[in-house]
Amino acid sequence: RRVCAPCIPSLLRTWRIEAKVAQKMKISWSAYDTFEANFKPLVVIELAENTRDETKEWLTQKIVEKKKNGGAQLLIKPLVEDGKKIDGNQNIYLVGASHLRLLLGAETVGLVKECHDHTMRAFTYSSRKTFKNFADDNHDFLTMAECQYIIKHELENLRAKDEKMIPGYPQAKLYPGKSIMRRLLTNGILVHIFPLHDTEELKKLGHTWYGQVKIRYQPLDEICNYFGETIAFYFAFLEYFTFALIPMAVIGIPYYFFAWEDYDKYVIFATFNLLWSTVILEVWKRCCAVMAYKWGTLLMKRQFEEPRPGFHGVLGINPVTGREEPVYSSFKRQLRIYLVSLPFVCLCLYISLYVMMIYFDLENQAYLYHEENQSDLSSLLLYVPSIIYAVVIEVLNRIYQYAAEFLTSWENHRLESSYQNHLVLKVLVFNFFNCFASLFYIAFVLFDMKLLRQSLATLLITSQILNQCVEAILPYCLQKRRHKRVKKRVKSLEVDTDLSVFEQVNLEKEMDTYLGTFDDYLELFLQFGYVSLFSCVYPLAAVFAVLNNVTEMYSDALKMCSIFKRPFSEPTASIGVWQLAFETMSVISVVTNCVLIGMSPQVNALFPDSKTELILIVVLAEHLILATKFLMAFAIPDKPQDIRIKLARLEFESLEALKQQQMKLATESLKEEKP
């Protein structure tokens, strides 16, 4: 409804009075109201253009319905008023919530905030006054990202009660407890749901983040406040890994220029490489714990995982929750994995191996041509097979990833975490084999260190250039064209609505959807492999990795702020399964570097008569280094001592509070028993 301008001050005064009364009484989900004058759009819902009116009416009613009646108790309004005709999709809605509703939602999702005593505690509305920066009139206590996460949580927890289907869509079946938004998504009724950017905050963040080209730390706290912990942890790891590469780069530059052809010297570099790859990952765990505590995710309780949107099966009863939901036989899933997915992965590995042999054939032809001609052109042609192979590797990696996503979805995993673990495993196995098989073959079959150096340099540099072009430059150019087209269309419209919001929503819905940090971590994982596995043969690998990562920080920042839709904040306390992936690569690097050391002329000279003795010594050294590595991992605590003390203190206080509550209940029960 519309509110006339003179009425707004009186309405605001009424709202403040009601808010103060609500604060004095016991707050429940239904103990508040709000006015449209206070509406701030936070999330955009776009439905399909042909969505039926009864479906739209039913969905909006569910969103505004009170919690006790099965609704989300949020605010929603259409982007364009009913009856107004415009080109394009009119089924776009803006979702928001009152300040009080967001505070109650913060308690529901278990957000952790800083208290006045500088400890981090789970937010509760009853103890809100104990939290730092909290005030009844301070609507910035919760960040916009946290507000949007709360709204997303409430929308995802909109569940069917007595409905048997989505109104207007008999084929979209519902059952008690089924997530309504997930059903709308799987049936193509819900097209997009995304959080809106805060244009002013985004402009400030962009200026401090990538607006000035100078070497400095990234504004990680601001990134966390705006994009959430998952994005912030990626950029924190990118920054940390870049700084960790600097010692390798500093040692590698003089090593390359003054001791390059003397292969005896790379024993020292390989030894340093082994220590470096172990230490940086253990130190990162400690840095990760510090950031997770500061950002409040180290204390967040893990929520019960709901079935992923693509999961399907026969309707049954979940033995844990007691709710009706699809049930799918784990035996059938295992059959799909071992009889279809596994053979497909093996077939892809064979194709990768076949392509690798074609590459070696091209290398041999280029070498023979150079031997016959000995010209500048023939010298340049020596690098052509490696460049072509690097491009083919990138193409194969991307094609395989699409196939892996399809297969993993077809396996029908119930939980998103299970889906992600199987997808990561498939992609990592193929990418590792596809990128590094040729290097292993050159190093340990052909024993050609010169070709190994050339191939490693070409693969690393070509892949970095291709990634920058595909991931940053091309999307940026396409997004610029889209912005011009949308702005031109908006200026030609005559609509009775806020043009700034209208233009913002239309611009952002045309942006690409950010698919997560998977590709970004995968790129760093492969880069870590190039540096840790064979960098003793090509010491400049760390130098090129540092240069690439510096530009990657700026290009990724530009992508997040200008190219992609704003992603929903996702609380996390670490980089997840990627920590294990990097640690696995570190273990493999121990084996490769020990073998490279054993192959060096310096070590071979010590055992001129007995190669068996040399092999035994190398194997023994490898086992000792692995043992040292695991001892270091055990000796270096994952959390600093001050963080462990704070966590122990919070656990102690929680147990004491529980004990006091139990004693109070026991005392009250004794009083009731007295005659």
C-alpha positions in Angstrom: 0.0 0.0 0.0 1.1 3.6 -0.4 1.9 5.9 2.5 1.5 9.7 2.0 4.5 11.8 2.9 2.9 13.8 5.8 1.9 10.5 7.5 5.4 9.0 7.5 6.7 10.8 10.7 3.7 9.8 12.7 4.0 6.2 11.5 7.6 6.1 12.4 6.9 7.4 15.9 4.2 4.7 16.3 6.7 2.1 15.1 9.3 3.3 17.6 6.8 3.2 20.5 5.7 -0.4 19.5 9.3 -1.4 19.2 10.1 -0.2 22.8 7.0 -2.0 24.1 8.1 -5.2 22.3 11.5 -4.9 23.9 10.1 -4.8 27.4 7.9 -7.9 26.8 8.9 -11.4 26.0 9.6 -11.4 22.3 8.1 -14.1 20.1 7.9 -14.6 16.4 4.5 -12.9 16.2 5.2 -10.0 18.5 6.1 -7.4 15.9 4.7 -5.5 13.0 6.3 -3.1 10.5 5.4 -0.6 7.8 6.2 -0.5 4.2 8.0 2.9 4.8 10.7 0.9 6.5 11.1 -1.6 3.7 14.7 -2.2 2.5 15.1 -4.6 -0.4 17.7 -7.2 0.4 17.0 -10.2 -1.9 15.5 -10.6 -5.4 13.3 -13.4 -6.4 12.7 -13.9 -10.1 9.9 -16.3 -11.2 9.4 -17.6 -14.7 7.6 -15.3 -17.1 4.7 -17.7 -17.6 4.2 -18.3 -13.8 0.5 -18.5 -13.0 -1.2 -15.8 -10.9 -2.4 -18.3 -8.3 1.2 -19.5 -7.8 2.5 -16.0 -7.3 -0.3 -15.2 -4.9 0.3 -18.4 -2.9 4.1 -17.9 -2.7 3.9 -14.3 -1.6 1.3 -15.2 1.0 3.7 -18.0 2.3 6.5 -15.5 2.6 4.6 -12.9 4.6 2.7 -15.5 6.7 3.6 -15.6 10.4 6.0 -18.3 11.5 3.4 -20.0 13.7 1.3 -20.5 10.6 4.2 -22.0 8.6 5.3 -18.8 6.9 8.6 -16.9 6.8 7.2 -13.7 8.2 9.2 -11.6 5.8 8.4 -8.6 3.7 7.9 -8.8 -0.1 6.7 -6.5 -2.9 6.8 -6.6 -6.7 9.5 -4.7 -8.4 6.9 -3.1 -10.7 3.4 -2.4 -9.4 0.5 -4.6 -10.7 -1.1 -3.3 -13.9 2.1 -1.6 -15.2 3.2 -3.0 -18.6 6.9 -3.2 -19.3 9.1 -5.2 -21.6 10.7 -8.3 -20.1 9.9 -10.3 -17.0 7.4 -8.7 -14.7 7.5 -11.6 -12.1 10.4 -10.0 -10.1 9.9 -9.5 -6.3 12.0 -7.7 -3.7 12.2 -9.4 -0.2 13.2 -7.7 3.0 12.6 -7.9 6.7 12.1 -5.7 9.8 15.1 -5.0 12.1 13.5 -7.1 14.9 12.8 -10.0 12.5 16.4 -10.0 11.4 17.6 -10.0 15.1 15.4 -13.0 15.9 16.6 -14.7 12.7 20.2 -14.1 13.7 19.6 -16.1 16.8 17.9 -18.9 14.8 20.8 -19.3 12.4 23.3 -19.1 15.3 25.3 -16.0 14.2 28.3 -15.4 16.5 29.1 -11.7 17.4 31.6 -9.9 19.5 30.7 -9.0 23.1 31.8 -6.0 25.2 34.4 -8.2 26.9 36.0 -9.0 23.4 34.8 -12.6 23.5 32.8 -14.2 20.6 29.4 -15.6 21.6 26.4 -16.9 19.8 23.9 -14.0 19.5 20.6 -14.3 21.5 18.0 -11.6 21.5 17.5 -11.8 25.3 21.2 -10.9 25.9 21.5 -8.4 23.0 22.7 -5.6 25.2 25.9 -7.5 26.0 27.1 -7.4 22.4 29.4 -4.8 21.0 27.9 -2.0 18.9 24.4 -3.1 19.6 21.8 -0.4 20.1 18.0 -0.5 19.5 18.3 2.1 16.8 21.5 0.8 15.2 20.4 -1.1 12.1 24.0 -1.7 11.1 24.6 -4.2 14.0 24.0 -7.0 11.5 25.9 -6.6 8.2 23.9 -6.6 4.9 25.5 -10.0 4.1 24.3 -11.5 7.4 20.8 -10.1 6.8 20.7 -11.6 3.4 21.9 -14.9 4.8 19.1 -14.9 7.3 16.5 -14.2 4.6 17.9 -17.0 2.5 17.8 -19.4 5.5 14.1 -18.5 6.2 13.1 -18.8 2.5 14.8 -22.2 2.3 13.0 -23.3 5.4 9.6 -22.5 4.0 8.0 -25.9 4.1 4.8 -27.5 2.9 2.2 -28.3 5.6 -1.0 -29.6 4.1 -0.4 -28.7 0.4 -0.1 -31.6 -2.0 1.2 -29.6 -4.9 2.3 -26.1 -6.0 -0.9 -24.3 -6.9 -1.3 -24.1 -10.6 1.3 -26.9 -11.2 -0.2 -30.4 -10.5 3.1 -32.0 -11.5 5.0 -30.2 -8.8 4.2 -32.5 -5.9 4.6 -31.4 -2.3 4.5 -33.3 0.9 4.7 -32.3 4.6 8.2 -30.9 5.4 9.2 -30.4 1.7 11.2 -27.2 1.1 9.0 -25.0 -1.1 11.8 -23.0 -2.7 13.7 -26.1 -3.7 10.5 -27.5 -5.4 10.0 -24.3 -7.2 13.7 -24.4 -8.4 13.6 -28.0 -9.6 10.4 -27.4 -11.5 11.7 -24.3 -13.3 9.2 -21.9 -11.6 11.9 -20.1 -9.6 14.5 -18.7 -12.1 16.8 -16.7 -9.8 17.2 -15.8 -6.2 20.1 -13.5 -5.4 21.0 -10.8 -2.9 21.2 -7.2 -4.0 24.5 -5.3 -4.0 24.9 -2.2 -1.7 26.1 0.2 -4.3 27.7 2.6 -1.9 29.5 0.0 0.1 30.5 -1.8 -3.0 32.1 1.4 -4.4 34.1 1.9 -1.2 35.2 -1.7 -1.1 36.2 -1.6 -4.8 38.3 1.5 -4.2 40.3 0.1 -1.3 40.4 -3.4 -2.8 41.4 -3.0 -6.4 40.9 0.6 -7.2 44.6 1.5 -6.4 47.3 -0.5 -8.0 49.9 -0.9 -5.2 51.2 -3.8 -3.2 49.3 -4.0 0.1 47.3 -6.4 2.2 43.7 -7.0 1.1 40.9 -5.6 3.2 39.9 -9.1 4.4 37.5 -8.0 7.1 35.7 -5.7 4.7 35.5 -8.6 2.2 34.1 -10.8 4.9 31.5 -8.3 6.0 30.3 -7.8 2.4 30.7 -11.2 0.7 30.8 -13.5 3.7 33.4 -15.9 5.1 33.6 -18.4 2.2 34.8 -15.7 -0.3 36.9 -14.0 2.4 38.7 -17.3 3.1 39.5 -17.8 -0.6 41.1 -14.3 -0.9 42.9 -14.8 2.5 44.4 -18.1 1.2 45.3 -16.5 -2.1 47.1 -13.7 -0.3 48.8 -16.1 2.2 49.9 -18.5 -0.6 51.3 -15.6 -2.6 53.4 -14.4 0.3 54.5 -18.0 1.1 55.8 -18.3 -2.5 58.1 -15.2 -2.1 61.0 -17.2 -0.3 60.9 -19.8 -3.1 60.9 -17.0 -5.7 63.8 -15.1 -4.0 65.9 -18.3 -3.8 64.9 -19.3 -7.3 66.0 -16.2 -9.2 69.8 -16.4 -8.4 69.6 -20.1 -8.6 68.3 -19.9 -12.1 70.8 -17.4 -13.4 74.0 -18.7 -11.7 73.6 -22.5 -11.3 71.1 -23.5 -13.9 73.1 -26.1 -16.0 74.7 -27.6 -12.9 72.0 -30.1 -11.9 74.0 -31.1 -8.8 72.9 -27.8 -7.2 69.2 -28.6 -7.3 69.6 -31.0 -4.4 69.6 -28.0 -2.0 66.6 -26.4 -3.7 64.6 -29.6 -3.6 65.4 -30.0 0.1 64.2 -26.5 0.9 61.1 -27.2 -1.2 60.2 -30.2 1.0 60.4 -28.1 4.2 58.6 -25.2 2.6 55.6 -27.2 1.4 55.0 -28.7 4.8 55.5 -25.6 6.9 53.2 -23.2 4.9 50.2 -25.6 5.2 50.6 -26.0 8.9 51.0 -22.3 9.5 47.9 -21.7 7.3 45.8 -23.8 9.7 46.7 -21.5 12.6 46.0 -18.4 10.5 42.7 -19.9 9.5 41.7 -20.5 13.1 42.5 -16.9 14.0 40.4 -15.5 11.2 37.5 -18.0 11.8 37.4 -16.9 15.5 37.5 -13.2 14.6 34.7 -13.7 12.0 32.6 -15.8 14.4 32.5 -19.0 12.4 34.8 -21.1 14.6 32.0 -21.3 17.2 29.1 -21.7 14.8 27.3 -25.0 15.3 27.0 -27.2 12.2 23.4 -27.2 11.0 21.6 -30.3 10.0 22.0 -30.7 6.3 18.8 -30.8 4.2 18.6 -32.9 0.9 20.1 -31.0 -2.0 17.6 -29.5 -4.6 18.5 -32.1 -7.3 18.0 -35.1 -5.1 15.1 -37.4 -6.1 13.6 -40.7 -5.0 10.6 -42.5 -3.7 8.8 -40.8 -0.9 9.7 -42.2 2.5 10.4 -41.4 6.2 13.8 -40.0 7.2 14.7 -42.1 10.3 16.6 -39.1 11.8 14.1 -36.2 11.4 10.9 -38.4 11.1 9.8 -36.2 8.2 8.7 -37.4 4.8 11.3 -36.9 2.1 12.6 -38.7 -1.0 14.6 -41.8 -0.3 17.0 -43.4 -2.7 18.8 -46.7 -2.3 22.5 -46.3 -1.5 23.1 -49.6 -3.3 21.8 -48.1 -6.6 24.0 -45.1 -6.0 27.0 -47.3 -5.6 26.2 -49.2 -8.8 26.1 -45.9 -10.7 29.4 -44.8 -9.2 31.3 -48.1 -9.8 29.7 -49.3 -13.0 29.3 -45.9 -14.8 31.3 -43.1 -13.2 34.5 -45.0 -12.5 34.8 -46.5 -16.0 34.1 -43.0 -17.5 36.8 -41.5 -15.4 39.2 -44.3 -16.5 38.2 -43.7 -20.2 39.0 -39.9 -19.8 42.4 -40.7 -18.2 43.1 -43.0 -21.2 42.1 -40.1 -23.6 44.4 -37.8 -21.7 47.2 -40.4 -22.0 46.6 -40.7 -25.7 46.8 -36.9 -26.2 50.0 -36.9 -24.2 51.6 -39.4 -26.5 50.6 -37.3 -29.5 52.3 -34.3 -27.8 55.6 -36.3 -27.4 55.4 -37.3 -31.1 55.1 -33.6 -32.0 58.0 -32.8 -29.7 60.1 -35.4 -31.4 59.2 -34.0 -34.9 60.0 -30.4 -33.8 63.4 -31.6 -32.4 64.3 -33.4 -35.6 63.3 -30.3 -37.7 65.5 -28.2 -35.4 68.5 -30.6 -35.8 68.2 -30.4 -39.6 67.8 -26.6 -40.0 69.4 -25.0 -36.9 67.7 -21.7 -37.5 65.9 -19.1 -35.3 62.6 -20.3 -36.6 63.4 -24.0 -35.8 64.4 -22.8 -32.3 61.0 -21.2 -31.8 59.2 -24.3 -33.2 60.6 -26.3 -30.3 58.1 -24.5 -28.0 55.1 -24.8 -30.2 54.2 -28.4 -29.2 54.2 -27.5 -25.5 52.1 -24.4 -26.1 49.5 -26.5 -28.1 49.5 -29.2 -25.5 48.9 -26.6 -22.7 45.9 -25.2 -24.6 44.6 -28.7 -25.2 45.0 -29.5 -21.4 42.9 -26.4 -20.5 40.2 -27.4 -23.0 40.1 -31.0 -21.8 40.0 -29.9 -18.1 36.9 -27.7 -18.8 35.1 -30.3 -20.9 35.8 -33.0 -18.3 34.5 -30.7 -15.5 31.1 -30.4 -17.2 31.0 -34.1 -17.7 32.0 -34.7 -14.0 29.2 -32.3 -12.8 26.7 -34.1 -14.9 27.8 -37.6 -13.7 27.9 -36.5 -10.0 24.4 -35.0 -10.3 23.2 -38.3 -12.0 24.6 -40.3 -9.1 21.9 -38.6 -7.0 23.7 -37.8 -3.8 21.3 -36.7 -1.0 23.5 -34.1 0.6 25.3 -31.2 -0.9 28.5 -32.0 1.0 28.5 -35.5 -0.4 27.9 -34.2 -3.9 30.8 -31.7 -3.6 33.2 -34.3 -2.2 32.6 -36.7 -5.1 32.8 -33.9 -7.6 36.1 -32.6 -6.1 37.6 -36.1 -6.2 36.6 -36.7 -9.8 38.0 -33.3 -11.0 41.2 -33.5 -9.0 42.1 -37.0 -10.2 41.6 -36.0 -13.8 43.3 -32.6 -13.6 46.3 -34.0 -11.7 46.8 -36.7 -14.3 46.1 -34.4 -17.3 48.4 -31.6 -16.1 51.3 -33.6 -14.5 51.4 -37.0 -16.4 53.6 -35.6 -19.1 56.0 -34.1 -16.5 56.3 -37.4 -14.6 56.9 -39.2 -17.9 59.7 -36.8 -19.0 61.3 -36.9 -15.5 61.2 -40.6 -14.6 60.9 -42.4 -18.0 62.8 -40.2 -20.4 65.2 -38.7 -17.8 65.3 -35.5 -19.9 65.8 -32.6 -17.5 66.1 -30.0 -20.2 62.7 -31.1 -21.8 61.2 -31.2 -18.3 62.3 -27.6 -17.7 60.9 -26.5 -21.0 57.6 -28.3 -20.6 57.0 -27.1 -17.1 57.7 -23.5 -18.0 55.4 -23.6 -21.0 52.6 -25.4 -19.3 52.7 -23.0 -16.3 52.9 -19.8 -18.2 50.4 -20.7 -20.9 47.8 -22.0 -18.4 48.1 -18.7 -16.4 47.6 -16.5 -19.5 44.6 -18.6 -20.6 43.0 -18.5 -17.2 43.4 -14.7 -16.9 41.7 -14.3 -20.4 38.9 -16.7 -19.9 38.1 -15.9 -16.2 38.6 -12.1 -16.2 39.1 -10.2 -19.5 36.4 -12.0 -21.6 33.7 -11.8 -18.9 34.5 -8.2 -18.1 34.1 -7.2 -21.8 30.8 -9.1 -22.1 29.5 -7.6 -18.9 30.3 -4.1 -20.2 28.1 -4.7 -23.2 25.3 -6.0 -21.1 25.4 -3.0 -18.9 25.1 -0.6 -21.8 22.1 -2.6 -23.3 20.2 -2.7 -19.9 20.8 1.0 -19.2 19.5 1.9 -22.6 16.4 -0.2 -22.1 15.7 1.2 -18.6 16.0 4.9 -19.9 13.3 4.1 -22.5 10.8 2.9 -19.9 8.2 4.9 -18.2 7.3 3.1 -15.0 5.9 4.3 -11.7 8.6 2.9 -9.5 12.0 3.7 -8.0 14.1 3.9 -11.2 17.4 3.5 -9.2 16.2 0.2 -7.7 14.6 -0.9 -11.0 17.8 -0.2 -12.9 19.9 -1.9 -10.2 17.8 -5.1 -10.2 17.7 -5.3 -14.0 21.5 -4.8 -14.2 22.3 -7.4 -11.6 19.9 -10.1 -12.9 21.7 -9.9 -16.2 25.1 -10.6 -14.5 26.6 -14.0 -14.5 26.0 -16.2 -11.5 29.0 -16.8 -9.3 29.3 -20.6 -9.1 31.6 -20.7 -6.0 35.3 -20.9 -5.2 35.8 -24.4 -6.8 37.5 -23.2 -10.0 39.6 -20.7 -8.1 40.9 -23.2 -5.6 41.5 -25.7 -8.4 43.7 -23.2 -10.2 45.7 -22.6 -7.0 46.0 -26.4 -6.4 47.5 -27.0 -9.9 49.8 -24.0 -9.4 50.9 -25.5 -6.0 51.6 -28.7 -7.9 53.8 -27.0 -10.5 55.8 -25.3 -7.8 56.2 -28.1 -5.3 56.6 -31.1 -7.6 59.2 -30.0 -10.0 60.3 -26.4 -9.2 63.8 -27.6 -8.3 64.2 -28.3 -12.0 62.7 -24.9 -13.0 63.2 -22.5 -10.0 61.4 -19.6 -11.8 58.1 -21.4 -11.4 57.6 -19.7 -8.0 58.4 -16.3 -9.6 55.8 -16.7 -12.3 53.3 -18.0 -9.7 53.8 -14.9 -7.6 53.3 -12.6 -10.6 50.2 -14.5 -11.6 48.7 -14.4 -8.1 49.2 -10.6 -7.7 47.3 -10.0 -11.0 44.8 -12.7 -9.9 44.0 -10.8 -6.7 43.0 -7.7 -8.8 41.2 -9.7 -11.5 39.2 -11.8 -9.0 38.3 -8.7 -7.0 37.1 -7.0 -10.2 35.0 -10.2 -11.0 33.3 -10.2 -7.6 32.5 -6.5 -7.7 31.6 -5.9 -11.3 30.9 -9.1 -13.3 29.1 -11.6 -11.0 25.8 -11.3 -9.1 26.4 -10.9 -5.4 26.6 -14.4 -3.9 24.9 -15.3 -0.6 27.1 -15.3 2.4 28.1 -18.8 3.4 29.6 -19.2 6.9 32.6 -21.5 7.0 35.6 -21.9 9.3 38.2 -23.1 6.8 38.9 -23.8 3.2 37.3 -27.2 3.6 38.3 -30.2 1.5 40.9 -28.2 -0.3 43.1 -28.3 2.8 43.3 -32.1 2.4 43.9 -31.7 -1.3 46.9 -29.4 -0.8 48.3 -31.7 2.0 48.0 -34.7 -0.4 49.9 -32.7 -3.1 52.5 -31.9 -0.5 53.0 -35.6 0.3 53.3 -36.4 -3.4 55.9 -33.7 -3.7 58.1 -35.4 -1.1 58.2 -38.5 -3.3 59.0 -36.6 -6.5 61.7 -34.4 -5.0 63.4 -37.4 -3.3 63.5 -39.3 -6.6 64.8 -36.2 -8.4 67.5 -35.8 -5.7 68.4 -39.5 -6.2 68.7 -39.0 -10.0 71.1 -36.1 -9.6 74.7 -36.8 -10.7 76.0 -35.6 -7.3 74.1 -38.3 -5.5 74.8 -40.9 -8.2 78.5 -40.3 -7.8 78.3 -41.5 -4.2 77.1 -44.9 -5.3 79.0 -45.7 -8.6 78.7 -49.5 -8.3 75.4 -50.2 -6.5 72.2 -48.7 -7.9 70.2 -50.9 -5.5 71.9 -49.3 -2.5 71.0 -45.9 -4.0 67.4 -46.8 -4.4 67.2 -48.0 -0.8 68.8 -44.8 0.5 66.3 -42.7 -1.5 63.4 -44.7 -0.2 64.7 -44.4 3.4 65.2 -40.7 3.0 61.7 -40.3 1.6 60.2 -42.2 4.6 62.2 -40.2 7.1 61.0 -36.9 5.5 57.4 -38.1 5.5 57.8 -39.0 9.1 59.3 -35.6 9.9 56.4 -34.0 8.0 53.8 -35.8 10.0 55.6 -35.1 13.2 55.6 -31.4 12.3 51.9 -31.5 11.6 51.4 -33.1 15.0 53.7 -30.8 16.8 52.3 -27.5 15.4 48.9 -27.0 16.9 46.1 -26.2 14.5 44.9 -23.4 16.8 47.1 -20.8 18.6 47.2 -21.0 22.4 45.1 -17.8 23.0 42.3 -19.1 20.7 42.4 -22.5 22.5 42.1 -20.7 25.9 39.2 -18.6 24.7 37.4 -21.6 23.4 38.0 -23.6 26.6 36.7 -20.6 28.7 33.5 -20.4 26.6 33.0 -24.2 27.0 33.5 -23.8 30.8 31.0 -21.0 31.1 28.5 -22.9 29.0 28.8 -25.9 31.3 28.5 -23.7 34.4 25.4 -22.0 33.0 23.8 -25.3 32.3 24.7 -26.5 35.8 23.1 -23.4 37.3 20.0 -23.9 35.2 19.7 -27.5 36.3 20.1 -26.5 40.0 17.5 -23.8 39.6 15.0 -26.3 38.1 15.8 -28.8 40.9 15.2 -26.2 43.6 11.9 -25.2 42.0 10.7 -28.8 41.8 11.6 -29.3 45.5 9.6 -26.3 46.5 6.6 -27.6 44.6 6.8 -31.0 46.4 6.6 -29.3 49.9 3.1 -29.5 51.4 
